């Protein structure tokens, strides 16, 4: 824990915060014991005291929230702000007590003045605390959103809770690689900014499909898109979800070309099997997959046919009862020799008899 956080926590013990409550009790005694106050003034003083007590409770509550956030290792700046604010609050409480103890002719004036000053200051501090907490919560939410753009939600949560190498094995997942065919030719005749905008539009559509089908986007490499089903949380229908997304991706590309007049198609490769998934690196880290399953899925894409979805035998066996396939036959796959491959054509239509 940072030294400033330790210092903050050591000075914010219950005994220190008890000063706030002690000041309230002293003010109450002062009002009761002040013979210069008539009934109306005494009632007014008690009403002011009740308001001050409410604000004081807010200060204590907000202080507890700040301490909780510090102990959960959040922003150091919040600790610095809180330390300064509570230091001022404690000083004002002490000053109020001294004013009450004063036995001078203007005791009544000092008493009411002390209450009003303390109330005014406490209200300002409470507002500053609330503002600091809101700003902290907003920054925390922003950081979480950025983290979730890099990592799956369960992995991001695990990373925040403990410092360890995150690497998990999954017995069966389905991996998909997709590549935009014709993009290289398009790049040669398109301005860089427009090219990036085209990719952004297409990949944003794919991101939406990933969420709709409950899948996990792993990364994009140039004009290639990688997604997986069945991790980091188990999903028995991972192959079905990937197949459905692949067909939707084809439809989205067709719609995009119709709307823009661009000539593009997509080549997709899919494989099912075991993988290792985890985080690599300490700076600009990424969540990635390793294993033969990943390599073969990539080969299914690179050895595929433009405009088609090519799958392995393993994926075919998982989906043949629900989807329509065309057998492509043996394909010479780099590093693997000949592999029996299939082209996914669509979902089977069942009719009720």
PyMOL commands that set and color helices and strands:
alter all, ss='L'
color gray80, all
select helices_A, chain A and resi 3-11+14-33+39-71+76-101+107-150+153-161+183-188+192-212+238-260+292-302+313-319
alter helices_A, ss='H'
color red, helices_A
select strands_A, chain A and resi 167-181+216-221+224-229+265-280+286-290+309-311+323-333+337-347
alter strands_A, ss='S'
color yellow, strands_A
deselect
rebuild
show_as cartoon
